[in-house]
Every structure is written in C-alpha cells, then in structure tokens.
C-alpha cells in the first residue's frame, strides 16, 4: 500500500482489522481485538458492533508497510491510532 486510496481499495466487507495502538487510550478495550468490517463507504468503514473509522485527509494517514497503517488523531500532539489488516 502506498496511500489512502490503496487502503480503501484493500478494505472490503468481511475483512478483519485490528487496532494495535491508540495513543490517547493505551489500554483501551479495543486494542488488539480483531474486528470485522461490516460496511464500507467512501468516507468511512463500519465494524461489526457499530463503531466507525472515518477517514481523515490523506496527509493524516501513514502507511507503515503492506498490512499496517496509522491515522493521525491530533497533529499538534502527534497522537495516532495504528491498525493492522489481518486479511
């Protein structure tokens, strides 16, 4: 993956995504919990259970490698959410 468009192409209904780190909630209940994508739209994905990941501007996404990306939460504090695509 190289950019946000590649992430959006890769994430389909039924894929499993795991949040591996959340800088604001380091011990959050959803850390390292695999979640299935239930719905995909151009500006967000919804996981089974109803939580959403809304896409920020492309400049706030960092591609870490083929299966990992991070989403900037607060540029001033440099806080992020880190995700792993499991399939």
trRosetta pair geometry for C-beta under 8 A, 3 or more apart (Angstrom, degrees):
i j d omega theta_ij theta_ji phi_ij phi_ji
1 6 4.1 163 -144 118 78 129
1 7 5.7 65 -159 -66 142 68
1 10 6.5 -65 -86 -17 120 147
1 63 5.1 -155 104 -137 97 129
1 66 6.1 127 6 -143 82 41
1 69 6.8 -59 99 -65 148 118
2 6 5.3 104 38 -12 66 150
2 63 6.2 -125 -145 16 16 170
3 6 5.4 106 54 7 59 100
3 7 7.5 -112 112 -3 37 90
3 58 6.4 10 -176 -161 101 119
3 61 7.4 96 -168 90 52 126
3 63 6.9 -78 -71 -33 25 132
4 7 5.5 -52 -151 34 39 114
4 8 6.3 38 153 -19 69 104
4 55 6.5 102 -164 -164 125 126
4 58 4.4 -121 2 -118 136 85
4 61 4.8 121 -78 39 96 158
5 8 5.7 -54 -149 37 32 111
5 9 6.4 34 153 -20 65 105
5 58 7.9 -3 -26 -112 77 125
6 9 5.7 -52 -148 34 33 113
6 10 6.3 28 156 -19 65 110
6 63 7.6 25 69 -98 127 140
7 10 5.8 -64 -150 38 29 109
7 11 6.2 15 161 -12 68 112
7 61 6.9 -120 2 -175 152 147
7 63 7.5 -151 -55 -94 109 98
7 69 5.7 -14 -99 -23 134 168
8 11 6.3 -60 -137 40 27 101
8 40 7.9 130 -162 -171 76 117
8 42 7.6 28 -153 -142 142 50
8 55 7.4 -5 -78 -85 110 152
10 15 7.6 97 142 -109 72 164
10 85 6.4 -8 134 -141 127 167
11 15 5.5 -130 -145 56 57 152
11 17 7.0 8 -124 -60 114 131
11 37 6.0 144 179 -77 94 164
11 40 6.3 161 117 -111 91 126
11 45 5.8 -68 143 -81 137 152
11 85 7.0 -122 -84 -114 84 123
12 15 5.3 107 56 -24 64 112
12 37 6.8 145 99 82 29 141
12 40 6.4 -66 -135 -27 35 154
13 37 5.6 -130 -119 109 35 97
13 38 6.7 17 -138 -175 89 17
13 39 6.7 18 -98 -93 104 24
13 40 5.8 -120 -51 -6 77 105
14 36 6.5 -24 -143 -166 28 105
14 37 6.5 -34 27 64 24 87
15 36 7.3 151 81 -150 35 60
15 37 4.9 19 56 16 82 122
15 85 6.6 -24 172 -157 125 96
15 86 7.5 150 176 56 76 76
15 87 5.8 -159 -141 74 71 84
16 34 4.8 2 -176 -174 117 110
16 35 6.9 147 -153 71 65 30
16 36 5.7 -37 -95 -92 69 62
16 37 7.7 -138 -77 -5 23 80
16 85 7.7 121 84 -168 57 52
16 86 3.9 -39 93 58 106 124
16 87 5.4 60 31 16 95 101
17 34 7.5 142 71 -153 25 62
17 35 5.9 -34 67 66 75 85
17 37 6.4 63 -2 -51 112 97
17 45 7.8 82 9 105 153 149
17 47 7.4 -110 55 -97 108 114
17 53 7.9 -68 105 -5 154 154
17 83 5.6 -5 -178 -170 106 117
17 84 7.1 159 -160 80 58 46
17 85 5.7 -29 -106 -106 79 58
17 86 6.7 -158 -86 4 24 89
18 32 6.2 22 -178 -136 118 34
18 33 6.8 172 -135 73 84 30
18 34 4.9 -44 -78 -94 100 59
18 35 7.0 141 -92 13 47 74
18 83 6.8 149 79 -156 44 64
18 84 4.8 -14 62 58 97 97
18 86 6.0 74 -11 -46 105 113
19 22 6.1 20 162 -50 126 101
19 28 7.9 -30 107 83 136 127
19 30 5.5 42 45 127 132 99
19 31 6.0 -86 102 -110 96 45
19 32 7.5 -80 81 -32 62 31
19 33 7.4 2 41 45 89 75
19 35 7.7 18 -7 10 89 121
19 81 6.0 -45 -144 -177 112 103
19 82 6.9 111 -166 76 62 53
19 83 5.6 -40 -102 -97 54 74
20 31 7.1 50 -169 -160 19 78
20 32 6.4 58 -121 -77 53 70
20 68 7.6 -28 15 -131 142 110
20 82 4.8 -57 64 104 94 105
20 83 6.7 156 7 -113 86 17
20 84 5.3 67 -38 -16 121 107
21 26 7.4 -10 -156 -126 78 68
21 31 6.9 42 -99 -134 28 109
21 80 7.5 40 102 96 104 89
21 81 7.1 175 93 -154 60 41
21 82 4.1 28 47 34 96 118
22 25 4.6 -4 104 59 125 82
22 26 6.7 -155 74 -82 70 32
22 28 5.2 -1 50 12 139 139
22 30 7.6 60 -24 74 142 96
22 31 6.2 -120 9 -81 101 99
22 81 5.0 2 -110 -113 76 82
22 82 7.6 -138 -64 23 43 71
23 26 7.1 8 -143 -70 25 82
23 73 6.7 -155 52 27 110 134
23 77 7.9 170 124 123 136 109
23 78 8.0 -123 -176 114 173 61
23 79 3.8 -157 88 -151 135 84
23 80 5.5 77 -12 43 124 51
23 81 7.4 -114 8 -68 80 45
24 73 6.3 -110 -23 125 121 168
24 74 8.0 94 -65 0 117 120
24 79 5.6 64 -50 178 85 145
25 28 3.5 61 130 -58 120 113
25 31 7.6 -155 113 -44 92 112
26 31 7.5 32 174 -73 35 157
27 31 6.9 -98 -151 17 22 145
28 31 5.0 117 66 -26 81 98
29 33 7.4 8 143 -19 61 145
30 33 5.1 -96 -154 39 49 122
30 35 7.3 -3 -158 -42 107 132
30 51 7.5 -56 -100 48 154 174
34 86 5.9 1 -129 -20 116 160
35 47 4.2 1 155 -157 127 136
35 48 6.4 -165 -170 42 80 84
35 49 7.2 -82 -142 25 113 123
35 51 7.5 -45 -163 58 158 116
36 47 6.6 122 72 -158 43 76
36 48 4.6 30 64 -8 97 122
37 40 6.3 32 165 -61 127 94
37 45 5.3 -47 -136 -180 111 123
37 46 7.3 104 -160 73 65 45
37 47 6.2 -62 -102 -103 43 58
37 48 7.8 4 39 -23 1 78
38 46 5.2 -58 65 103 99 91
38 47 6.1 87 2 177 98 17
38 48 4.7 130 -56 -71 118 60
39 45 6.9 164 87 -161 57 54
39 46 4.1 14 51 44 102 112
40 45 5.3 -13 -108 -112 67 86
40 46 7.9 -137 -64 24 33 71
41 44 5.7 13 61 56 97 73
41 45 7.6 177 29 -86 62 42
43 54 6.2 -2 146 -152 87 83
43 55 5.6 -135 -166 38 47 100
44 52 5.1 4 177 -174 133 110
44 53 6.2 163 -157 84 78 47
44 54 4.4 -35 -95 -104 109 58
44 55 6.1 -146 -79 -5 48 78
45 52 7.1 159 83 -154 41 63
45 53 5.2 -1 55 54 88 98
46 50 6.8 -28 -171 -145 109 29
46 51 7.2 158 -154 85 64 35
46 52 5.1 -33 -100 -98 72 76
47 50 7.5 -28 75 48 70 19
47 51 5.0 -7 47 65 111 85
47 52 7.5 -163 10 -83 78 26
47 53 7.3 66 -28 -12 102 97
53 71 7.4 -170 -168 -33 108 165
53 83 8.0 39 -131 -75 159 150
55 61 7.6 -17 -158 -61 87 128
56 60 3.9 -48 111 75 136 136
56 61 6.7 169 63 -47 96 82
56 71 6.1 135 8 -164 118 97
56 72 6.4 -100 72 59 165 84
57 60 5.2 88 62 5 76 104
58 61 5.9 -58 -158 27 44 112
60 71 6.5 39 134 -164 95 61
60 72 3.8 -111 -162 42 90 114
60 75 7.1 -94 -110 -66 101 104
61 69 6.1 -3 -173 178 96 119
61 70 7.3 157 -156 80 50 49
61 71 6.1 -17 -104 -104 70 63
61 72 7.4 -112 -60 1 30 87
62 69 6.5 162 83 -162 51 67
62 70 4.6 -5 55 54 102 97
62 72 7.4 90 -15 -46 99 90
62 80 7.4 -31 25 -133 122 148
63 68 7.7 117 -171 91 51 61
63 69 5.3 -32 -109 -106 51 93
64 68 3.9 -46 66 104 119 109
64 69 6.1 -168 8 -92 86 30
64 70 6.3 74 -40 -15 113 96
64 82 7.4 31 -26 -146 150 103
65 68 5.1 41 42 37 81 100
67 84 5.8 29 138 -160 99 74
67 85 4.8 -131 -158 54 75 86
67 86 7.8 84 -170 -76 123 24
68 82 6.9 1 -170 -176 103 94
68 83 6.8 166 -149 88 58 52
68 84 5.3 -22 -97 -101 82 68
68 85 7.5 -145 -70 11 35 77
69 82 7.7 179 97 -151 34 56
69 83 5.6 -12 64 60 75 99
69 85 7.9 36 8 -24 98 102
70 80 4.4 21 173 172 120 135
70 81 6.5 165 -157 81 70 43
70 82 4.6 -28 -100 -100 95 68
70 83 7.0 165 -92 15 41 73
71 80 6.3 148 72 -160 42 79
71 81 4.8 -9 55 55 98 96
71 83 7.2 39 -10 -8 100 114
72 75 5.7 34 167 -74 135 73
72 78 7.8 -64 -138 -143 98 41
72 79 7.6 104 -163 80 59 50
72 80 5.5 -46 -102 -100 43 85
73 77 7.8 -36 87 70 95 108
73 79 4.4 -48 61 102 115 97
73 80 6.0 -175 0 -99 89 24
73 81 6.2 93 -52 -21 108 87
74 77 4.3 22 103 38 121 103
74 78 7.4 -42 90 8 75 17
74 79 4.6 31 40 38 97 105
75 78 6.9 24 -162 -78 34 49
